Amino acid sequence: MKELELEEARGGYEKVDVMVKVDSYNTLIMAVENNLMTEEEVLDDRNRIRNYPLRKTKKSLFSMQMGYDIDETEAFFKKLEKEIHQKMHR
């Protein structure tokens, strides 16, 4: 299970949305590790998670809303997907 260590940024992804997606990826990783799903089910679930909506925080001169940095978050999701792929093909 990956820990979430992302930089905050104005105009980044909403933290709640990112956390939901990370939790879903981690749940899928645990299912793969424990052989609880077929490969087809894993791929379907992974595709469903990929399509989770990620809202952006409002970025304005007067807004102090902070979210997670978009580029860093996307790179983190790619690491999680790589981990899923590696665990599936052991």
Secondary structure as GFF3:
##gff-version 3
##sequence-region A 1 90
A	DSSP	beta_strand	8	10	.	.	.	ID=ss1
A	DSSP	alpha_helix	15	33	.	.	.	ID=ss2
A	DSSP	alpha_helix	39	50	.	.	.	ID=ss3
A	DSSP	beta_strand	66	68	.	.	.	ID=ss4
A	DSSP	alpha_helix	70	88	.	.	.	ID=ss5
###
